[in-house]
Amino acid sequence: MSKDLQPVTYGEYIPTGEEFITLVESAGWHGVTEKGSEQLEKALRQSWLVVSSFEEDRLVGMGRVISDGIFQAFICDLIILPEYQGKGIGTGILNKLLKKCKEQDILMVQLFAAAHKSEFYKKFGFEERPDTAPGMRWVSRDSV
């Protein structure tokens, strides 16, 4: 890759399972890839919206929304290859995801931020949940 970033394009492209695994591995996420490329691709296809970013024909990032299309939306898997971070690609993807949520008048958009990434999301108006109403999650410990 050259030092200069080539023009980046965005589109509603659903990555293949293998492409997604490459992104997940670059982020250091554990327990995800064990699902296998076929199942992960199926999960991506069942998303409400997937936005991917490319430098020429190389997938360099993606993000997706899971939603009921009316009331709730959850942004997940916003991943940018490490060598492309800090170049505005995550901002471009997140703007496109939020634009669709605004167009559909989604009341609540939620997400989990990776470690040390909350400041990035705060720039878009996301707020950390207060201690009086903390977010929670359940993870199948059998699979991770």
C-alpha positions in Angstrom: 0.0 0.0 0.0 1.3 3.4 -0.8 1.6 6.1 1.9 -1.2 8.1 0.4 -4.7 6.8 0.8 -6.4 6.3 -2.5 -10.0 7.6 -2.8 -12.2 5.5 -0.6 -15.6 4.5 -1.7 -18.6 3.4 0.4 -21.5 1.2 -0.5 -24.1 -1.2 0.8 -21.9 -4.2 0.2 -22.2 -7.2 2.4 -18.7 -8.7 2.9 -18.2 -12.4 2.4 -17.6 -14.5 5.5 -13.9 -14.6 4.8 -13.7 -10.8 4.3 -15.5 -10.3 7.6 -13.1 -12.8 9.4 -10.1 -10.7 8.1 -11.6 -7.6 9.6 -12.5 -9.3 12.9 -9.0 -10.8 13.2 -7.5 -7.3 12.5 -9.5 -6.0 15.5 -8.3 -8.8 17.8 -11.8 -9.9 18.6 -11.9 -13.3 20.2 -14.7 -15.9 19.9 -16.3 -14.6 16.8 -14.4 -16.4 14.0 -15.2 -19.8 15.5 -18.7 -19.4 14.1 -17.1 -20.0 10.6 -17.3 -17.9 7.5 -20.6 -19.3 6.3 -22.5 -18.5 9.5 -20.9 -15.1 9.8 -21.9 -14.2 6.2 -25.4 -15.3 7.0 -25.4 -13.0 10.0 -24.2 -10.1 7.9 -27.0 -10.8 5.3 -29.6 -10.6 8.1 -28.6 -7.1 9.0 -30.9 -4.1 8.5 -28.0 -2.2 6.8 -24.4 -2.9 6.0 -22.0 -0.2 4.8 -18.6 -1.2 3.6 -15.6 0.9 2.6 -13.0 0.1 -0.1 -9.7 1.5 -1.3 -9.8 0.4 -4.9 -11.0 -3.2 -4.6 -9.7 -3.8 -1.0 -12.3 -4.0 1.8 -10.9 -1.7 4.4 -13.8 -1.3 6.8 -17.5 -2.0 7.5 -20.2 -1.3 9.9 -23.8 -2.6 10.3 -27.1 -2.0 11.9 -29.5 -4.5 13.3 -33.0 -3.0 13.7 -36.7 -3.4 13.8 -36.8 -0.4 11.4 -39.1 1.6 13.6 -38.1 2.0 17.2 -34.7 0.4 18.0 -31.4 0.1 16.2 -28.1 -1.4 17.3 -24.9 -0.5 15.6 -22.4 -3.3 15.6 -19.2 -4.5 14.0 -17.8 -1.1 13.0 -14.3 -2.3 12.1 -11.6 -0.5 10.2 -8.3 -2.2 9.3 -5.7 -0.8 11.7 -3.6 0.7 8.9 -6.7 2.7 7.7 -7.8 4.0 11.1 -7.6 7.7 11.8 -8.3 8.5 8.1 -12.0 9.3 8.4 -13.3 6.0 7.2 -15.0 5.1 10.4 -16.6 8.5 10.4 -17.8 8.0 6.9 -19.4 4.6 7.7 -21.0 5.8 10.9 -22.4 8.8 9.2 -24.1 6.6 6.6 -25.4 4.2 9.3 -26.9 7.1 11.3 -28.3 8.8 8.2 -30.4 5.7 7.5 -31.6 5.6 11.2 -32.6 9.3 11.0 -34.4 8.8 7.7 -36.4 6.0 9.3 -37.0 8.1 12.4 -35.5 5.4 14.7 -36.0 6.5 18.3 -33.0 4.8 19.9 -29.7 3.9 18.4 -27.4 1.9 20.7 -24.0 0.4 20.5 -21.1 -1.2 22.4 -17.8 0.6 21.9 -14.5 -1.2 21.8 -12.0 -0.4 24.5 -10.8 3.2 24.3 -13.2 4.1 21.4 -16.0 5.8 23.3 -14.6 9.3 22.6 -15.0 8.6 18.9 -18.7 7.9 19.3 -19.3 10.9 21.6 -18.4 13.1 18.7 -21.6 11.8 17.0 -23.8 12.5 20.0 -23.6 9.1 21.7 -23.7 9.2 25.5 -22.4 6.7 28.0 -25.3 5.1 30.0 -25.5 6.4 33.5 -24.8 4.2 36.5 -28.5 4.4 37.4 -29.4 2.7 34.0 -26.4 0.7 33.0 -26.3 -1.4 29.9 -25.9 -5.1 30.2 -25.1 -8.0 27.9 -25.2 -11.8 27.9 -22.6 -13.8 26.1 -22.8 -17.5 25.6 -19.7 -18.7 27.5 -19.9 -22.0 25.7 -18.9 -20.4 22.4 -16.2 -17.9 23.6 
